[in-house]
Amino acid sequence: MNTRALKERLYEAIDRSAEAVERYVRDIQQHPELGFAEYRTAEKMAQFFREIGLEPQTGLAVTGMAADLDSGKSGPTIAFMGELDAIVCRQAPYADPETGAAHQCGHHVQQGVLLAAAAGFTSSGVLQELCGRIRFLGAPAEEMGSSAVCQPLREQGKIQYICGKQELIRQGVLDDVDISMMMHCWSHHPGPLILRGVRNLGAVTLLLNFYGKQAHAAAEPFNGINALNAAIAGINAVNAMRESFDESESPRVNYIITHGGEMVNCIPDFVQVKVNIRANTLAGMERLTRRVVNAFRLGAECIGARMECQAEPGIMPLVTDDTLYNLYTENAKEFVPPEEYQIVPTMPSSSDLGDVSQLMPVLYPMCGGIEGTGHGSDFQMVDFQNAVVLPAKLLGAVIIDLLAEDGKLAKQVVEQYKPGMTKEQYLHYWEKQGQD
């Protein structure tokens, strides 16, 4: 089979779609939405899929969707993903004036890559000369849905988790998928880029409630128990422990005070702290979580307050696949000079693609075309070709390699992969974490 000719056909089809995809990306950038509330985004993506001849299944994990393109021949199924949600960054140029949502993590770019590849495969007819199928997936809430959005959805039985891919796993959307792939933007790199993060950090989120006793802050503070001081004592205890963290596990602990009291002339009797704990292995996450919870609990005890801890299902550490990355870099050689190839052993960030990587092999390259700080107000796409068109072509070329010759390479990747856990073990793990 002449895969080179198939790739050229795909590249030409992606180039033909570029103008429409860029309009889509610019539109989504100007209309950002937060996790599990990406209703306009989902409508626009579904409309694009229909315009290129695909019929998406919508309403997956609330706002997600899947559009399958089938070769008509049996073979592996490859999921090609793009994320729908934005972050909160109120200083960003296109921030939503009410929610503060802004695409300062580049998920609008991911959507462009997803749709450029989908348009390329549908119009080129390349897949009909291969085997298997491609599932183009719009995934919600990678940045974790807010409590205000998630709690009502949980009460309605629509979700159990706070991240979109976790819900897609739970709902069975990935049950028949063999390999998953997507890209992400890399900050401060406007040129072409081929970067592999071998691992990403896993994460767990804690909601800590501190309970004290209210009293007049000036007249009778000695008759109160200051819940804010209890939380601060815990924060200081965690900070004092940082030098003893095992750096080989890439530990990260971040927190925000989501409720700090009601009135400045009253000793606060209720304070809430949200904590994010990260490490590059599950065992590391669990060890660090125990230490952090103990530090906050002792901080509360030394003030005479009480602390309650609620753990949210977090994000699994991500491990990328060697063979898939090698295919990606091999296809990149004609587009990207060698000096733009980088490997980072552990990426200092988290993605719910990590949950998927526990169940199947994944490809997750970082791409250029971006200036500014990740999650910062100055983050922006400055080169559409490097940010969208190039990764769409390269990921598409990998799919051609995988599904050629009756899916020989895809089958090898799946056979060589050693899953971290089964789906049943995965769901049980998060269920147990919530109980503990």
N, C-alpha and C positions, 0 to 999 in steps of 0.2 A: 504493500500500500504506500502511495506517495503522500506521506503526511506533510511534506514541505508544501506541496500544491494546496492541500487543504488549509494549511495555516495562512497562506497568501490570500486565499479566498475569504477566510475569516477576517484577516486584517483589513482588507478592502471594504468589507461590509461594516466593520466597526468604524472605519473612517467616514463612510457615508452617513452613519448615524450620529456623528459627533455633534453636529449643529443642534439637532433636536435634544440630545442628551445634555449639552451645555445649557440650553434654555431651562431644562428641567432642574439642573443643579442650582442655577442662579435663583430660580423660583423657590426651591426648598430652602435655600440659605436665607431668603427674606421672609420665610414663614415657618420658623422653628417651633417645635412642639416637644414637650417632655414625655418621659417614658409612660407607656400604656395610655397616653392621651394623644397619640399621633394620628388623629382622625383625618385631618386634611392631607397630611403626608401620605397616608395609606390610600386615600381616594385618588390622589395624583399618580401614585405608583401603579395602582390597579388600572387606571386609565391608560397609562403608558404601555403596560403589558398587553392590554386589549388592542391597542393601536398597532402593535407589531405581530398580532395574531395569536397571542397566548391568552388562556382563560384562567385567571388566578382564583385560587380558593382563598377567600378572605375571612377575616374574623378569627384567625388563629392566634392564640394568646392575646386576645382582645383586638389588637390592631395589626397583627402580622398577616402575612400572606405567602402562598406558595404557588408558583406557576411551573408546571412540568413541560419539558420538551422531550419527546420520546423518539428514539431512532427507529422504532418498530421492530427492533431485534433485542433479544434478551441480553442482559449484561449488567454491569455495576451501575449504581445510581450515585451521582455526585451532586452534593449540595453546594450551590454558589450563593453566598450570603452578602447582604448589605443591611446596615442598621438604620433604624428610622428616627431615633430620638436625638435630642439635643441636651446640652447641659444648661445650668443657670450661670449666666455671666452678664450681669445687667449693664456693664459698660461697653459691651460689644456693639458694633455699628448697627446690626440688624436684630438686636435683642427685642424680644416681645415685651411691650411696655407693661403688660400685666403680670406675666409669669416670670419674666427675666430669661426665658429660654433663648439660647443662641447656639449656632453650630460651630462652637470653638473647639470641637474634637474631630471635626471633619466627617461626620456621618453623612452629610449631604454629598460629599465626594465619593464615599463608599457606594451610595445609592447610584451615583453616576456610573461607577465601574460595573456594578451589577447590571444596570440597564443597557449599557453599551455592549457588554458581552451577550446579553439576551438578544438584543437587536441584531448583533453580528451573527449569532448562531441561527436565528430564525430566518433571516433574509439570505444567508449564504447557502443554506441547505447542507452544510457540512456534516451535521450529525447523522443524516440519512446514510452516510458512507461509513459510519462507525457503528458502535453498539451501545446498548444501555440507554440511559436518560440523564438529563440535567434537571435538577430542581432549583429554580431561581427563588430564593427566599428573602423576603423582607422581614427582618427580625426587630421586634420592639424592645425598648427598655434595657439596652445594654448598660446604661449609666445608673441603673436601679430606679424603679419608680418611687416617687415620694410617698410618705405615709398617707398624706391626704388623698392621693389617687388610689393607692393599693388597698387601703383598709376597706373602703366600700366594695371594691371588686372582690376582695376575699369574702366579705360577708354575703355577696351575691353568688359565691361559688365559681367565679370566673377565673380566678388565679389562686395559686398557693404560694408562689415565689415572687421575689421582687425584681427578677431579671427575665428578659424575654426568652433567651435560649433555654433556660431552665424550664420554662413553661412549655416550650416547643418539645423538649425531651419528655416531660411529664405527659403531654397530650398525645404523644405518639407520632408527631410529625416527622421525626428522624428515625423511626423504627426501621424503615426500609432503605436508609441511606448508608452507603459504604464509606464514603470519603467526603469531608467538608473542606471548603476553602473560602477565604475572603482576604481582603487587604486592609491596611490601615495607613493613615498619613503619618509622616515623620516630620517633626517640627524643625524649623530653621534650615530647610534644605530645598531650595527652589529648583534645583536641577534634577536630572534623572537619578534614581537611587534603587539599589537592590540591597535590602538590609533584612537579615534574619535575626529575630530574637529566639534563641533556642528554647528558652522558658519565659513564661510570665508568672507574676506572683498570684497566688490565690488570696482570697480575702474573706473575712467574716465581719459582719456588722453587729454591734451591740447597742442596745438602747438601755441606758442606766438611769434609773429613777432614784433620786435622793429625797428622803423624807425627814424633815426636822420639826421644829415647833415655832410658830410665829409669836413675836413679841415686838414691842415698840423698840425701834432700832437705837434710839438715843436714851430714852428713859429707863428701859428695862431689858437691855440686850442679854443680861445674865440670866433672865428667865426664859430665854429662847434657845433653840438649837438651830444653828445656821446651816441650812442645806447647801447653800452656795459654797461656804467654807469647806464643807465635806467633799464636794465635787472638786474644788481646787486642791485640796490635800491629796486627793487621788491622782489628779493630773501631775502634781509635783512629784508624787511617788513614782509614777511611770517615767517621768523625765529623769529622775535620779537613777533609774534602772538601765537607762539606754546604753551606758558604757559596757554593760554586761550582756547585751544582746549578742547572739551568735551571728556574726556578719556573713558567714557562709550560707545562711538561710535568707539573706536579703530582707531582714525584718523592717517593717514600717508600721508605726502607730500614729494615727491622726484622729483628732476629735474636734467637735464643735459643741458649744453649749446652746441647745435649742430652746431652753426655757431657764431663765436665770433669776426669776422672782417676779413679784407683781408691783411692789411699791418700794422706793428707796428708803422710806422711813419705817419699813417693817423688816424684821428679820425673816428672810425667805424660808418658808416651810416646805417648798417643793422646787426642785431643780432637776432638769433633764439634760443628759449628755449623750451624744451620739458618737460612737467610737468605731473606727475602721482599722482592722488589724490585718496585716499582710505578711506572707512568707512564701518561699518558693516550693515548699512541700506541705502536704497535709499534716504530717507529724509536726513540722515547724509551726504551722498555724495553730495547732492544738496546744502546743507547749506555750507559745506566746500568749494565747488567749487566757490560759489559766493564770499566768503571771499578772497580766493586766487586770483581770477581774479581781484577783486577790489584792492588788495594790489599791484599787478603787474601794473595795470593801473595807480594807483597813483604814483608808482615809476617812470613810464615813464613821467607822467605829471610834476613831480618835477624837472626833467632834461630838460623838454621842448621837449621831444620826443613823438612819437605816437606809440601806441600799437594796434595790431590786434590779435584777439583770434579765433582760429579754434578748435572746440571740436570734438574729434573722438568718435564714439560709443564705450562705455567702456565695463565693465564686471559687471554683476549683483552680489549682495551679494549671497552667497551660504548658504542654510539651508539643513542639512541632515535629513533623516527620522529616527524617533525613532525605529519603528518596524523593519525596515531593519537592523539597527545596532544591535538590540537585537538578530536577527537571526544570524548575522555574529559572534557575541561573543559567542553565544550558540554553534555554530559549531566549534569555536576555542578552546573550553575547553579541548579537547583531545590532542591538539598540543602545547598550549601556557600556561605557568604558570600564576597564577592570578596576580603576581607582575608586569607583563608586560602589563597589561591593563591600559590605560590612557584615560582621557577625557579632552579636551581643549575647554573651552566655545567659544572662538573666535580664529581662526587660523590667525596669522599675515601675511597672503598672500592671493592671489586672483587666481581664476581659472574660465575659461569660462564654467565650469560645473555649476557655479552659475546661468548662464542664463537658463540652462536646468532645474535647481531646481525651477525656478519660474513657470514652466509649468507642472512638474511631480515630483513624489518622487524620490530621488536619494540616493545611498549608496556610500560613499567615504572614506574608511578606509586608514589610514597611516600604512605603513609596514616597517619592519626593513631590515637587511642585508646590511646596508650602513654605511660607515665611511666618515668623512670629512664634509665640510661646504656646505650647499645648495647653488648652483650657484657659488661655489668656485672651484679653480683649483684642490683642493685635494679631491673633492667629488668622491667616487667610490663605486661600488658594491663589497662587500667582501664575501658575503655568498649567493650563487645562490638559495639555498633551501629556506632561509628566505625571500629573496627579490622577487622571482618569483614563485617557486613551491607552497609554503604555501599559499600566497594570491590567486593563481589560484584555488587551492582546496577549499578554504573557500568561495570565491565568487561563485564558481560552486555549492557548497553545498547549498548556499542560493537560487540559481536558482532552484535547485531540490525541496527545501521546498516550494518555491513560486508556482511552476507549478504542484505540486502534487495535487491529489484530485480535478481535473478539475480547477486548478488554484485558489483554495479557498483562500489561504493566499494572493496571488497577488491581487486578487479582493478586499480583505479587506483593503490592503495597499492603493490601488487607491481610494477606497470609503472614507477612513479616511483623505486622503490628501486634503488640501485646497490650490489650486493654487494661486500664487501671482498675476497672470494675465493670460489672454488668449494670444494665439499667436498673434492675431491682435493687442491687447493692447501692447504687447511686441515690435512688429515692429514699432508701432506708437510712443512708448516712445523714442526709439533710433532715429527715424526720427526727432522728435521734439527737442531732445537734440542737434542734429547736426545743426538745424536751429537756436536755441537759442544761 
